[in-house]
Amino acid sequence: MAIVEADRVRERPQPETAPLIVHVVRQFLPNRGGLEDVVANLARQTVRRGYRVRVVTLDSLFTAPKNKLPAREDIDGIEVVRIPWSGSSRYPLAPQVFRHLADADLVHVHAIDFFFDALAWGRLLHRKPMIVTTHGGFFHTRKYAAIKKIWFRTLTRASALAYRRVVCCSASDLKQFSVIAPDSLLIENGADIGKFAGSASQRPRRRIVTIGRFSVNKRLDHLLDAMSVLKSRDTDWHLDIVGAESDLNRADVEAAIESRSLAGGVTLHVSPDNGAIRRIIAEASLFASASEYEGFGLVALEAMSAGLLPVLNANDAFTTLAGRHPVIKLADFTHPETAATVIEAAYETLARQPDGVRDELVDAVRGYSWDIVAGLYVDLYRSLNVAAADRV
């Protein structure tokens, strides 16, 4: 889970003549997660650059589908429109999206889901230029892998033809989507590197933070198994689990902790605000993720900006990230003994060279600032003849 930046700036309204970018995404604020964070930060940056921005999203959170959110809202100068939906959270059906595109200069779809397909097949109805950002596609788990591959090479390939550009947010996405859209473009996600900057403990501590939705693919079970090994070796080890309910709820995670007799060594924090997260990070020195799949690895970058040394499961996205930034430690969390040993070694490295490691972490994340990444998207918008006067 990546939490939207803490210091929000109230943007003044744009004139009605400013170009309108309509972002279409299944979940948005107040929900918290990597997808929501990316859209919110990109939207804020483009408002600052002279665009009008509308976000069309679903009218309830997947974790509380009966609790309807306001149909319209202004968040930091972003017009938010929420529409009814039905069906599964995996492929929510929301045909009212077509009602909110008439005045758009460009439609920017996020993720490969119903919106991606429906707006592609309905392009003769709305006739708007469109781009899509992949956000990992729909391969976050191996479940139904064969069906997903067939869908990807048929329906997804056909839908992609309707988009001016397919934007991939990671090297692994680019490798995958280039097969069906050869002119796919790589623009990696930005990270809010100021949100938790420098907030980690200045004194090395055997305390780990993990941040993310309580989803099956995040493999909290594997992380807890490694934690059991660590506690058996040194009782000082402690893990803070920070996140929001998803496929797993609070009770599921609490049961997993209790079943391993880790109640005294693991603290669960459900949907804390940014201030609370900073306080949690201030007590820790390491960040860990046992996730089996990531679209990009945004949360790891935010942890690095805080000064937390990451120990990450060797999935494709994290392996790519570690290849660029050797300060990141990779582990195989399917083997808890091995993962625990890597975590111990990471702590020893930090204990020996605390200042040097923190400097390396900060240097590694500088290139991921949203100011830089949003500039790449604005360049793309302008290449599609959607221009606005730059205000920054």
Secondary structure as the mmCIF struct_conf table of DSSP 4:
data_model
#
loop_
_struct_conf.conf_type_id
_struct_conf.id
_struct_conf.beg_label_comp_id
_struct_conf.beg_label_asym_id
_struct_conf.beg_label_seq_id
_struct_conf.end_label_comp_id
_struct_conf.end_label_asym_id
_struct_conf.end_label_seq_id
HELX_LH_PP_P HELX_LH_PP_P1 ILE A 3 GLU A 5
BEND BEND1 ALA A 6 ASP A 7
HELX_LH_PP_P HELX_LH_PP_P2 GLU A 11 PRO A 15
TURN_TY1_P TURN_TY1_P1 GLU A 16 THR A 17
BEND BEND2 ALA A 18 ALA A 18
STRN STRN1 LEU A 20 VAL A 24
BEND BEND3 ARG A 26 ARG A 26
TURN_TY1_P TURN_TY1_P2 LEU A 29 PRO A 30
BEND BEND4 ASN A 31 ASN A 31
BEND BEND5 GLY A 33 GLY A 33
HELX_RH_AL_P HELX_RH_AL_P1 GLY A 34 ARG A 48
TURN_TY1_P TURN_TY1_P3 ARG A 49 GLY A 50
STRN STRN2 ARG A 52 LEU A 58
BEND BEND6 ASP A 59 SER A 60
STRN STRN3 LEU A 61 LEU A 61
TURN_TY1_P TURN_TY1_P4 PHE A 62 THR A 63
STRN STRN4 ALA A 64 ALA A 64
TURN_TY1_P TURN_TY1_P5 PRO A 65 LYS A 66
BEND BEND7 ASN A 67 ASN A 67
HELX_LH_PP_P HELX_LH_PP_P3 LYS A 68 PRO A 70
BEND BEND8 ALA A 71 ALA A 71
STRN STRN5 ARG A 72 ILE A 75
TURN_TY1_P TURN_TY1_P6 ASP A 76 GLY A 77
STRN STRN6 ILE A 78 ILE A 83
STRN STRN7 SER A 86 SER A 86
BEND BEND9 GLY A 87 GLY A 87
TURN_TY1_P TURN_TY1_P7 SER A 89 ARG A 90
BEND BEND10 TYR A 91 TYR A 91
STRN STRN8 LEU A 93 LEU A 93
HELX_RH_3T_P HELX_RH_3T_P1 PRO A 95 HIS A 100
TURN_TY1_P TURN_TY1_P8 ALA A 102 ASP A 103
BEND BEND11 ASP A 105 ASP A 105
STRN STRN9 LEU A 106 HIS A 110
BEND BEND12 ALA A 111 ASP A 113
HELX_RH_AL_P HELX_RH_AL_P2 PHE A 114 TRP A 121
TURN_TY1_P TURN_TY1_P9 GLY A 122 GLY A 122
HELX_RH_AL_P HELX_RH_AL_P3 ARG A 123 HIS A 126
STRN STRN10 MET A 130 THR A 133
TURN_TY1_P TURN_TY1_P10 HIS A 135 PHE A 138
BEND BEND13 HIS A 140 ARG A 142
TURN_TY1_P TURN_TY1_P11 LYS A 143 TYR A 144
HELX_RH_AL_P HELX_RH_AL_P4 ALA A 145 TRP A 151
HELX_RH_PI_P HELX_RH_PI_P1 PHE A 152 THR A 156
HELX_RH_AL_P HELX_RH_AL_P5 ARG A 157 ALA A 160
TURN_TY1_P TURN_TY1_P12 LEU A 161 ALA A 162
BEND BEND14 ARG A 164 ARG A 164
STRN STRN11 ARG A 165 CYS A 168
BEND BEND15 CYS A 169 SER A 170
HELX_RH_AL_P HELX_RH_AL_P6 ALA A 171 PHE A 177
TURN_TY1_P TURN_TY1_P13 SER A 178 ILE A 180
TURN_TY1_P TURN_TY1_P14 PRO A 182 ASP A 183
STRN STRN12 LEU A 185 LEU A 186
HELX_LH_PP_P HELX_LH_PP_P4 GLU A 188 GLY A 190
STRN STRN13 ALA A 191 ALA A 191
TURN_TY1_P TURN_TY1_P15 ILE A 193 LYS A 195
BEND BEND16 PHE A 196 PHE A 196
TURN_TY1_P TURN_TY1_P16 ALA A 197 GLY A 198
BEND BEND17 ALA A 200 ALA A 200
BEND BEND18 GLN A 202 ARG A 203
BEND BEND19 ARG A 206 ARG A 206
STRN STRN14 ARG A 207 ILE A 211
BEND BEND20 GLY A 212 GLY A 212
STRN STRN15 PHE A 214 PHE A 214
HELX_RH_3T_P HELX_RH_3T_P2 VAL A 216 LYS A 218
HELX_RH_AL_P HELX_RH_AL_P7 LEU A 220 ARG A 233
TURN_TY1_P TURN_TY1_P17 THR A 235 ASP A 236
STRN STRN16 HIS A 238 GLY A 243
STRN STRN17 GLU A 245 GLU A 245
BEND BEND21 SER A 246 LEU A 248
HELX_RH_AL_P HELX_RH_AL_P8 ARG A 250 SER A 259
TURN_TY1_P TURN_TY1_P18 ARG A 260 SER A 261
TURN_TY1_P TURN_TY1_P19 ALA A 263 GLY A 265
STRN STRN18 VAL A 266 VAL A 270
BEND BEND22 SER A 271 SER A 271
HELX_RH_AL_P HELX_RH_AL_P9 ASN A 274 ILE A 281
TURN_TY1_P TURN_TY1_P20 ALA A 282 GLU A 283
BEND BEND23 SER A 285 SER A 285
STRN STRN19 LEU A 286 SER A 289
BEND BEND24 GLU A 292 GLU A 292
BEND BEND25 GLY A 295 PHE A 296
HELX_RH_AL_P HELX_RH_AL_P10 LEU A 298 ALA A 306
TURN_TY1_P TURN_TY1_P21 GLY A 307 GLY A 307
HELX_LH_PP_P HELX_LH_PP_P5 LEU A 308 LEU A 308
STRN STRN20 LEU A 309 ASN A 313
HELX_RH_AL_P HELX_RH_AL_P11 ASP A 316 ARG A 324
TURN_TY1_P TURN_TY1_P22 PRO A 326 VAL A 327
BEND BEND26 ILE A 328 ILE A 328
STRN STRN21 LYS A 329 ALA A 331
TURN_TY1_P TURN_TY1_P23 PHE A 333 THR A 334
BEND BEND27 HIS A 335 HIS A 335
HELX_RH_AL_P HELX_RH_AL_P12 PRO A 336 ARG A 352
HELX_RH_AL_P HELX_RH_AL_P13 PRO A 354 VAL A 365
HELX_RH_3T_P HELX_RH_3T_P3 ARG A 366 TYR A 368
STRN STRN22 SER A 369 SER A 369
HELX_RH_AL_P HELX_RH_AL_P14 TRP A 370 SER A 383
TURN_TY1_P TURN_TY1_P24 LEU A 384 ASN A 385
#
